[in-house]
Structures are given as structure tokens and as C-alpha cells.
Amino acid sequence: MELLERLRSHFAHSGIEAYLHGGFVRDTLLRRPSNDIDLMIGGDSKEQARGIADALNGTLVALDGERGIYRVAAKTFNEEHWTVDVATLNGSIEDDLRQRDFTIDALAVLLIDTSLPPGEWPIIDPTRGLDDLRGEKLRLTSPNALLDDPLRLIRAVRIAAKTEFEIDAQTADAIRERVNLLSMVSAERVREELLTILSLPDVWRSVKLLDTLGLIDEVLPELAPARGVEQPKEHYWDVFEHSLHCAAFAEKILDPDFRAADLAGKLIPWLPWLTGYFDEEYADGHVRATYLKLAALLHDVAKPETKEVHPDGKMRFLGHPVKGAVTTKKILKRLRSSSKATESVSLMVDQHLRPSQLAQKGELPTPRAVYRYYRDLGDVAIDTLYLCMADYLAARGPRLDLEDWARHCGRMRFTLQEKQVQETPERRQRLLTGHDLMTFFNLTPGPELKPILEMVQENQAAGEVRTKEEALTMVSQALGIQPVTSSVASGAQHV
């Protein structure tokens, strides 16, 4: 690898002993790509990190200056992004590895030995991590590993998800016994692990593992009351299981293989311009797809507190989206999420039913309803459409009726297509300005002009107003006053 060769060259000239360790060694031995390198060096980490940054033409960042941990962000010649984390080795490499979290991450190799093929690397393995690597098992390096850093409680799920390994029974028991230690970890670190878990494939396996280990109750205790809360007959699962399945379906509907091969998946609307949309970095370093799964997990968080059973046996959860949005906002603030992430996920929870309510059953939404939907939801309008579809699939589960699902997807498809129609130049060009309203109707400047202009824009988007003359006529009728100018048409000539 080009970057390893450059690192070998750098340390060969410096004469400093350096070890590759952790996830990079693990992933390389598993023949999985990794662009994150961890280095342990027998010298001043800051000085060496600065030298690496110069050698790689990268950027140096202090991750933890007090503990001597630095990061170099760099690019290779083919524009691949890499990070190299550098720390000072205190004592022997074997002693350092024994203090790691899991045996498969307690592996190291002397940097000069990486000139050999990975299968021939002389691996330093004081905790029998190679045996666990072969057995696809995640095991703690020692009974004290969780006490040394309680974040490892949830990191276990992240590593299990990334490697697709099983957590061994003793490690799982140790996690269950110590879940309360997670409260000692900073909210930011917990949030990052949770979002990373949601970003990885097979989110269903991950959220179920979080649940069976008792970690959901610790990280998202607001979900706990949903266990066993029965739902109407349209729902296959209780509120808690439905929420977990909703996150799983959110992942599925974004999967092109699912949309190509599954009978239900083939009905999901997907337009060419959506390609790459959910892979966009959105907030806190995570992409839209991750926040869609988070919103799916939390969308019914307020159902337990809003549940009512009427004398006829019918169940209602009135107001659960609004109350759920309030709870979601509290959760994300507690996890120290950015304001963008907090407001966006809360809005998705608040509006998760709206796409299915844009029209009466069996009908398509009106252009006006579609315009208001996109206006109100802004840059999470599309995300919320797909949340609504995931919610639908998670409600019906194995009892999904393909004909009803096809009709639901048809409404979602129309809502997506109508967005394209309303964004054509003829629908988006500005027909009237505030100056026009003051000129033609003798109105004074002020906030009163805004709703009038919004009315014009809405009617234009709906295709009911196409020219400036039509817009002036509509405003005249709405205000009940005639234009000041003697000829509206004369003003329209200057469109």
C-alpha cells in the first residue's frame, strides 16, 4: 500500500520504533478495506505526528494533547482519504495491548514488517486475539477492560456490527452486569458510538443486540416504556418491536438490492436524482441515511404516554407525533447533538404521519398539498417520505398487503414527481415582488406583504397562476381592492 510504504520510509529515516495496531491490523488480516491507521511509537508522538504530516502532506490535529494522541489527515495520490492516529508507547507493546478492549483489537505488528504480505506479518498477540479472529468471536482482553473505559460497553456492539462477529457469552454477561457504568461516559462519545452503529449494515442485528445486552435502556431509556405496548390490529408488533423493525426497514428501503429483488421493494419509488442523496453528509459527520434510521427508531417514542383505549376497544395515540418530537429533542440535546441534527430528526418524528395524510385514502395529493408539504418540512421532506414508507412496512410486517402497499407507494411516488414539476423554471420564477404589491395596490412596506407573496407562490406552484397579470388579478380578488394602476396588463408587459 502506498501510504504504508511512505510511513515505513519516514520511520526508517527517523530511526524511531513504530507499531501498527488495533482496527487497521484486524481489518487487514480479515482482508477488509480500512483507511484508518493507528500507530504506537517509541518517541515523542507530537513531534513524530508533525513529521508524518509533513511526509504525507497532511493536516495535524490534536485529539488528546494531554495524553499525547494526535491525528494526521492525508490523501494518497489517487485521492483516497486516510487518517493516521499517533500515540506514544509507554512501556512494552505487549503490556499496552493487554490494556486494550477486545482481543481482536489487541494485535500489533512492527511497521518495518509490513513490507511482507499481511498473511506473513509477525503478529504481536498477547491476548490470543488471532484465535478469536479465526473463530469470529469478540472477547474482552480482561475482566477490568470495561471498568477502564465504560464506553467499551457500547463499542462492543459497534465492533460486532462492523466485523459481523459474535460477542462471546462471558463478554455479553459482563456487559449486562455493568451497563450502568455507561452513565460515566461523556454524552458526545456515546452519541458517536450510537450513530456509528446505526450507520453500519444490518441495523436490525445491531439494535437487537443493543436490546439484549440492556444497552438501549441505558442509552435511550425513553424507549423502554414501549415494551409490550399493544397496538391496533393493523400492527403486527408492539410499539417497541415496531420501532426496532422501523429502523431495519429504513435501511432496507434504501438498499438497491432490496428494491430490485423483493416484491415489496420493487414498489418503492426511486427516481434517478435520489442516487447519492442519503449518502450526503448531513450533521455531526454523519449522513442522511443514519439520521433516517435514528428517526425511525424514535418516531413512536411517545405512543405509550398517549395511548387511549375507547369503550369500543379501539386504540388511539392522539398527539404522539408532536409529543414524540419534544421527547426526541430532549434525547438529542442530552446526547449533545448539533442543533441541525436535533431540529431535523425532531421534525421528522413530528411529521412522520404527514406523507400518508396528504390525500384521502385512494386519492393522490393535490399540487397545493404537495407544495405545503415541501415548504413546511424543508430539507428533510424527502427523508420523511421514506420514514413514512419504513413505518408502513414495520406496521404490517409479515401481513403486508401488496395491493395496499402499492397504493401507498403510488402516493409517495406522486409526491416525489410533483416536487420535480413544481421546481421547473416556469413554476419557480418570481411573478410578483413586494415592490409590485406596493406599486399596484398602494400597500405599505412591512411583514403583511409576506403572506400575500406566499399565496402567490403557492398558487403558482400548484399551476393555478402562470403570469404576472394572473397573479395581480388573484391578489386583487383576495384583497378585495382594485390595482392602483389603470392597466394591470401594462404591468404584466414587463414580466
C-alpha positions in Angstrom: 0.0 0.0 0.0 1.3 3.4 -1.0 0.6 5.1 2.4 2.2 2.3 4.4 5.3 2.5 2.2 5.6 6.2 2.9 5.2 5.6 6.6 7.8 2.9 6.6 10.2 5.2 4.7 9.6 8.0 7.2 10.3 5.9 10.3 13.3 4.2 8.6 14.9 7.6 8.3 13.9 8.7 11.8 15.1 5.5 13.5 12.0 5.5 15.7 10.3 2.2 16.5 6.7 2.2 15.4 3.9 -0.3 15.6 0.7 -0.7 13.6 -2.1 -1.8 15.9 -5.8 -2.0 16.5 -8.5 -1.9 13.9 -6.2 -1.5 10.9 -4.3 -4.7 11.7 -7.6 -6.5 12.4 -9.2 -5.4 9.2 -6.1 -6.1 7.1 -5.9 -9.6 8.4 -9.6 -10.0 7.6 -8.9 -8.7 4.1 -11.3 -5.8 4.6 -10.5 -2.3 3.5 -9.5 0.3 6.1 -8.3 3.8 5.7 -7.7 4.4 9.4 -4.2 3.7 10.7 -3.2 3.5 14.4 0.4 3.9 15.3 2.2 3.4 18.6 5.7 4.9 18.6 8.6 4.8 21.0 9.2 8.5 20.9 7.6 11.9 21.2 4.2 11.5 19.5 3.6 15.1 18.8 7.0 15.5 17.1 6.5 12.3 15.1 2.9 13.2 14.1 4.2 16.5 12.8 6.8 14.7 10.8 4.2 12.3 9.4 2.0 15.3 8.4 5.0 16.8 6.5 5.8 13.5 4.9 2.3 12.8 3.8 1.4 16.5 3.1 -1.4 16.1 5.6 -3.1 18.0 8.3 -2.2 17.6 12.0 -4.9 17.7 14.7 -4.5 17.1 18.5 -7.1 14.5 19.6 -5.9 14.5 23.2 -2.8 16.6 23.7 -2.5 15.8 27.4 -2.3 12.1 26.6 -0.2 12.6 23.6 -2.6 11.4 20.9 -2.5 13.2 17.5 -4.2 12.6 14.2 -2.9 13.2 10.7 -5.5 13.5 7.9 -4.0 12.9 4.5 -4.8 11.9 0.9 -3.0 9.4 -1.3 -2.1 10.0 -4.9 -5.4 8.5 -6.0 -7.3 10.9 -3.7 -8.2 8.4 -1.0 -8.7 9.9 2.4 -6.7 8.4 5.3 -6.3 9.1 8.9 -3.2 8.2 10.9 -3.5 8.3 14.7 -0.3 8.6 16.6 0.3 7.9 20.3 3.4 7.4 22.5 4.2 3.9 23.7 4.8 3.8 27.4 6.3 0.5 28.5 6.3 -2.6 26.2 3.9 -3.1 23.3 2.7 -6.3 24.9 1.7 -4.5 28.1 0.0 -1.8 26.1 -2.0 -4.4 24.1 -3.2 -6.2 27.3 -4.9 -3.0 28.3 -7.0 -2.8 25.1 -10.7 -3.5 24.9 -11.1 -6.7 22.8 -8.6 -9.3 21.9 -9.1 -8.9 18.1 -8.0 -5.2 18.5 -5.1 -6.1 20.8 -2.9 -7.1 17.8 0.2 -5.2 16.6 2.9 -5.5 14.0 6.2 -3.7 13.8 5.9 -1.2 11.0 9.0 -2.5 9.1 7.4 -6.0 9.0 4.5 -4.7 6.9 6.7 -4.9 3.8 5.7 -8.6 3.9 2.2 -9.8 2.7 -0.3 -9.5 5.6 -0.6 -13.2 5.9 3.1 -13.4 6.8 3.2 -10.5 9.3 4.8 -11.5 12.6 1.8 -10.5 14.8 2.3 -9.5 18.4 -0.6 -11.2 20.1 -0.5 -11.3 24.0 -4.3 -12.0 24.4 -4.8 -14.7 21.8 -6.7 -12.3 19.5 -5.7 -14.3 16.4 -7.6 -17.3 17.7 -10.7 -15.1 18.2 -10.2 -13.6 14.8 -10.3 -17.1 13.2 -13.3 -18.0 15.4 -15.1 -14.8 14.6 -15.6 -14.0 18.2 -15.5 -10.7 20.2 -13.9 -11.2 23.6 -12.7 -8.8 26.3 -9.0 -8.7 26.9 -9.5 -8.8 30.7 -12.3 -8.6 33.3 -11.2 -5.0 34.0 -11.5 -3.8 30.4 -15.0 -2.4 30.9 -14.0 -0.6 34.1 -11.0 1.0 32.4 -13.3 2.6 29.8 -17.1 2.0 30.1 -17.6 3.2 26.5 -16.4 -0.3 25.6 -19.9 -1.5 26.7 -21.5 0.0 23.6 -18.3 -0.2 21.4 -18.7 -3.9 21.6 -21.9 -3.7 19.6 -20.2 -1.4 17.0 -17.3 -3.7 16.5 -19.6 -6.8 16.4 -21.6 -5.0 13.7 -18.5 -4.0 11.7 -16.8 -7.4 11.8 -20.1 -9.5 11.9 -18.6 -11.4 14.8 -20.5 -12.9 17.7 -19.9 -11.5 21.2 -18.8 -14.4 23.4 -21.0 -15.4 26.3 -18.7 -14.3 29.1 -18.3 -10.8 27.5 -22.0 -10.5 26.9 -22.7 -11.3 30.6 -20.0 -8.8 31.7 -21.7 -6.1 29.6 -25.2 -6.8 31.1 -23.8 -6.7 34.6 -22.1 -3.3 34.0 -24.5 -1.4 31.8 -24.9 1.3 34.4 -21.3 2.3 34.0 -22.2 3.9 30.7 -23.6 6.8 32.6 -20.0 7.7 33.5 -19.1 8.3 29.8 -19.5 11.7 28.1 -22.6 12.1 26.1 -20.6 13.0 22.9 -18.8 9.7 23.0 -22.0 7.7 23.5 -23.7 9.6 20.7 -20.8 8.9 18.3 -20.9 5.2 19.0 -24.7 5.0 18.6 -24.7 6.9 15.3 -21.8 4.8 14.0 -23.8 1.6 14.9 -26.8 2.9 13.0 -24.6 3.7 10.0 -23.3 0.1 9.6 -25.1 -2.6 7.6 -27.6 -4.9 9.2 -29.0 -2.4 11.7 -31.6 -4.9 12.8 -29.0 -7.2 14.2 -27.3 -4.3 15.9 -30.4 -2.8 17.6 -31.5 -6.2 18.8 -28.0 -6.7 20.2 -28.2 -3.4 22.0 -31.5 -4.5 23.4 -30.5 -8.0 24.6 -27.4 -6.5 26.3 -29.5 -4.0 28.1 -27.9 -1.0 26.4 -31.0 0.5 24.8 -32.4 1.1 28.2 -29.2 2.9 29.2 -28.7 5.0 26.0 -32.3 5.6 25.1 -34.3 5.0 28.2 -37.3 6.8 26.7 -37.9 3.7 24.5 -38.2 1.4 27.5 -41.9 2.1 28.2 -42.8 1.0 24.7 -42.1 -2.7 25.6 -45.2 -4.7 25.4 -47.5 -1.8 24.5 -50.1 -3.3 22.3 -51.2 -1.6 19.1 -54.3 -1.8 16.8 -54.9 -4.9 14.7 -53.3 -3.2 11.7 -49.9 -3.5 13.5 -48.0 -6.8 13.7 -45.7 -5.8 16.5 -46.0 -4.0 19.8 -44.7 -0.4 19.9 -41.1 -1.3 21.0 -40.6 -4.1 18.4 -42.3 -1.9 15.7 -39.7 0.8 16.4 -36.8 -1.5 16.0 -38.3 -3.0 12.9 -38.9 0.5 11.5 -35.1 1.2 11.7 -34.5 -2.0 9.9 -37.0 -1.2 7.2 -35.5 2.3 6.8 -32.2 0.5 5.9 -34.0 -1.9 3.6 -35.8 0.7 1.5 -32.5 2.5 0.8 -30.9 -0.8 -0.4 -30.9 -1.1 -4.2 -30.8 -4.9 -3.9 -34.0 -4.9 -1.8 -35.7 -2.6 -4.3 -34.6 -4.8 -7.2 -35.3 -8.3 -5.8 -38.1 -8.1 -3.2 -41.7 -7.9 -4.2 -42.4 -5.1 -1.8 -39.1 -3.5 -2.6 -39.9 -3.2 -6.3 -42.8 -1.0 -5.5 -40.7 1.6 -3.6 -40.4 4.8 -5.7 -36.9 5.7 -6.5 -36.1 8.5 -9.0 -32.6 8.9 -10.6 -31.9 12.2 -8.8 -32.2 10.4 -5.5 -28.9 8.5 -6.2 -26.4 9.6 -3.6 -29.0 11.7 -1.7 -29.0 9.6 1.5 -25.2 9.3 1.4 -24.7 13.1 1.8 -23.0 14.1 5.0 -25.7 15.9 6.9 -24.7 16.7 10.5 -22.1 15.8 13.1 -20.1 14.0 10.5 -22.9 11.5 9.7 -25.0 11.0 6.5 -28.7 11.3 6.0 -29.3 7.6 6.0 -28.0 7.3 9.5 -30.4 10.0 10.7 -33.3 8.4 8.9 -32.7 5.2 10.9 -32.4 7.2 14.1 -35.7 8.9 13.4 -37.3 5.5 12.6 -36.1 4.2 15.9 -37.6 7.2 17.8 -40.7 8.0 15.7 -43.2 6.4 18.1 -41.4 7.2 21.3 -44.5 9.0 22.7 -47.0 6.3 22.0 -47.0 4.7 25.5 -47.9 8.0 27.1 -50.6 8.9 24.6 -52.3 5.6 24.4 -56.1 5.6 25.0 -58.5 2.6 24.7 -62.1 3.6 24.0 -65.1 1.6 25.2 -65.5 0.1 21.8 -62.0 -1.4 22.1 -60.4 1.0 19.6 -56.9 2.3 20.4 -55.8 5.9 19.9 -52.4 7.5 20.2 -53.6 11.1 19.7 -50.8 13.7 19.6 -48.0 11.1 19.7 -46.0 12.7 16.8 -46.0 16.1 18.5 -45.1 14.8 21.9 -42.6 12.4 20.3 -40.8 15.4 18.7 -40.5 17.0 22.1 -39.0 13.8 23.6 -36.7 13.4 20.6 -35.4 16.9 21.0 -34.7 16.2 24.7 -32.9 12.9 23.8 -30.7 14.6 21.2 -29.8 17.5 23.4 -28.8 15.1 26.1 -26.5 13.4 23.6 -25.1 16.8 22.8 -26.1 16.6 19.1 -25.8 19.6 16.9 -28.8 21.9 16.6 -29.1 20.9 13.0 -29.4 17.2 13.9 -31.7 17.9 16.8 -34.1 20.0 14.9 -34.2 17.9 11.8 -34.7 14.5 13.5 -37.4 16.1 15.8 -39.2 17.5 12.7 -39.1 14.1 11.0 -40.7 12.5 14.2 -43.3 15.3 14.4 -44.3 14.9 10.7 -43.8 11.1 10.1 -47.5 10.6 9.5 -48.0 13.6 7.2 -47.0 12.0 3.9 -49.8 9.4 4.3 -52.2 12.2 5.2 -51.7 14.4 2.2 -54.8 12.9 0.5 -57.8 10.9 1.3 -57.4 7.1 1.0 -57.4 6.1 -2.6 -56.6 9.6 -3.9 -53.5 11.4 -4.9 -52.4 14.6 -3.1 -53.2 17.9 -4.7 -50.3 20.0 -6.0 -51.2 22.5 -3.4 -50.9 19.9 -0.6 -47.5 18.8 -2.0 -46.3 22.4 -2.1 -47.2 22.9 1.5 -45.5 19.7 2.5 -42.2 20.6 1.0 -42.5 24.2 2.3 -43.1 23.0 5.8 -40.5 20.2 6.0 -37.7 21.9 4.1 -34.6 19.8 3.7 -36.0 16.7 5.5 -39.1 16.5 3.3 -37.7 13.6 1.2 -36.3 11.9 4.2 -39.7 12.0 5.9 -41.3 10.3 2.9 -39.0 7.4 3.3 -39.6 7.3 7.0 -43.3 7.1 6.3 -42.7 4.1 4.0 -40.5 2.4 6.6 -43.2 3.0 9.2 -45.8 1.4 6.9 -43.7 -1.7 6.3 -42.9 -2.0 10.0 -46.6 -1.7 10.9 -47.8 -4.5 8.6 -44.8 -6.8 8.9 -45.4 -10.3 7.5 -49.1 -9.4 7.0 -48.2 -6.8 4.3 -50.9 -6.5 1.6 -49.1 -5.8 -1.6 -52.1 -4.0 -3.2 -52.4 -1.6 -0.3 -48.6 -1.1 -0.3 -48.6 -0.4 -4.0 -51.3 2.4 -3.5 -49.2 3.8 -0.6 -46.1 3.8 -2.7 -48.1 5.4 -5.6 -48.9 8.4 -3.4 -45.2 8.7 -2.3 -44.1 8.5 -6.0 -46.6 11.2 -7.0 -45.3 13.4 -4.1 -41.7 12.9 -5.4 -42.6 13.6 -9.0 -44.7 16.6 -8.2 -41.7 18.1 -6.5 -39.9 18.0 -9.8 -42.8 19.6 -11.6 -43.0 22.4 -9.1 -39.3 23.1 -9.4 -39.4 23.7 -13.1 -38.3 27.3 -14.1 -41.9 28.3 -15.1 -43.2 27.3 -11.7 -40.3 28.9 -9.7 -39.8 32.2 -11.4 -40.9 35.0 -9.2 -44.1 36.6 -10.6 -44.6 39.3 -8.0 -42.3 41.2 -5.6 -43.0 43.2 -2.5 -42.3 46.3 -4.7 -45.1 45.2 -7.1 -47.6 44.9 -4.3 -46.7 48.4 -3.1 -46.9 49.8 -6.6 -50.1 48.2 -7.9 -52.1 48.2 -4.6 -50.6 51.1 -2.7 -49.6 48.9 0.2 -47.0 50.0 2.7 -43.8 48.0 3.4 -44.0 45.5 6.2 -44.4 41.9 7.3 -48.0 42.0 5.9 -46.6 41.6 2.4 -45.1 38.2 3.1 -48.3 36.1 3.3 -49.6 37.7 0.1 -46.4 36.8 -1.7 -46.5 33.3 -0.2 -50.1 32.9 -1.5 -48.9 33.9 -5.0 -46.1 31.4 -4.8 -48.3 28.6 -3.6 -50.8 29.1 -6.4 -48.0 29.4 -8.9 -46.5 26.1 -7.7 -50.0 24.5 -8.0 -50.2 25.6 -11.6 -53.1 27.9 -11.0 -51.3 31.1 -11.7 -48.8 31.4 -14.6 -48.3 35.1 -15.4 -47.8 38.3 -13.6 -51.2 39.5 -14.9 -52.9 36.4 -13.4 -51.0 36.9 -10.1 -52.2 40.5 -9.9 -55.7 39.6 -10.6 -55.6 36.9 -7.9 -54.2 39.3 -5.3 -56.8 41.9 -6.3 -59.6 39.4 -5.7 -58.1 38.1 -2.4 -57.7 41.7 -1.0 -61.0 42.9 -2.4 -59.3 46.0 -3.9 -58.5 47.1 -7.4 -55.0 47.8 -8.5 -54.0 51.5 -8.4 -52.7 51.4 -12.0 -55.3 51.7 -14.7 -54.0 48.7 -16.6 -52.8 45.6 -14.9 -51.9 44.3 -18.3 -49.5 47.2 -18.7 -47.6 46.0 -15.7 -47.6 42.4 -17.0 -45.7 43.5 -20.1 -42.6 43.9 -18.0 -42.5 40.3 -16.7 
